[in-house]
């Protein structure tokens, strides 16, 4: 996945990388993740991550609201971390990952 290559070179810890990779893959790609946040009520924020402008911050609570706490729990369990840490890591690094995966301000085309 090209989005993964885009963030591996950055300053992202192994836990965050594992968490984000699992989330994106389980959702079916970056576009599905973006849709999760749009349908979860965070359209403006997630669109800022895709665009070439400044990324709007998202709180760990908002991450739970956007993707659902059950999904966060499953991701945390899979990564071997607690739920609060998972939400914190997603809030901190998911905007960066999406931003890096969309350098031209648009979602990557699926290369299947």
N, C-alpha and C positions, 0 to 999 in steps of 0.2 A: 504494500500500500504506500502510495507516494506521500500521503499525509503523515504517515509514521516517520518516513525519512526526513520530512520537513521539521519534525520536532526533536528527533533523536540528537541532533547536533547542538540543541539548546541546553540550557541549564535546568534540566528537569530530572528530578530524582527517580529512582527505580520504582518506588511505590506509585508515584503519580503516573509514570509511563505505563505501568501495568494496568492501573485502574482505567486510564483513558483509552488505552488500546482495547481492553475488554469491553468497555462501554460502547465504543464506536463499532467494533466488530459485531457485538450482540444486537445492535440497532440496525446494522446493515449498511453503515457508511456515514460519512460526515453529513450528507444531506438529510438523512433520517434523524441524526442528532439535532441538527438545526430545526427540523420540523417539530421535534419534541419540545424545544424551548419556545418556538412560536406558538404551538398549541397550548403550552403551559402558561401563557400570558406574558412571555418575555421576548416578544417579537423585536422590539426596538433594540434591546440589549444584544440579542444574537445577531441581528443584522449589522450591528456595529463591529462585531467580531469578524464577519465575512467581508465587510467593506474595507477600503484602504485607509480609512480614517482611524481615529482613536477608539480603542476598545472600551466600552462601558463595563464597569465592574459589576459583578454579581455576588451576592452573599451566599454563604453556605446554606442558609435557610431557604433562599430562593431556588437554589439548585434542587433541594428536596421537593419544593413545590412544583418545579418545572418537570422533573422526571419521575417523581413519585418516590416516597420513602422506601417502599418495598424493593424497588429497583436498586436504590442506593444500598440497601442492606445486602442484596445478593452480590452486588459488585464488591462491597467491602469484604464480605465473606470469602469471595473468590480471590481477592488480593491479600487476605490475611490481616486486615486492619479493622479498626472499629468504625462504626457508622459516622461518627462525628468527624473523624480524621478523613474519611472518604469524601464527605461533603466539603470539607475544607480544601482538600487537594483538588477536587473538581472545580470548586469556585475559583481557586487560584490559577490553575493550569489549563482548564478547558478553553477559556477564551483565547489563550496564547496558542493552543494547539489548533483551534479552528482558524485563527488569524494566519498562522503559518501555513495551513493547508489551503488557504484561499488568497495567495499573494496578489492576484489580479482583481480581487474584490468580487469573485464569483465562485460558486461551488465547483469542485473538480468533476470532470465527466467520469462516469463509471466505465472502467476499462475491463469489462468481462469478456 
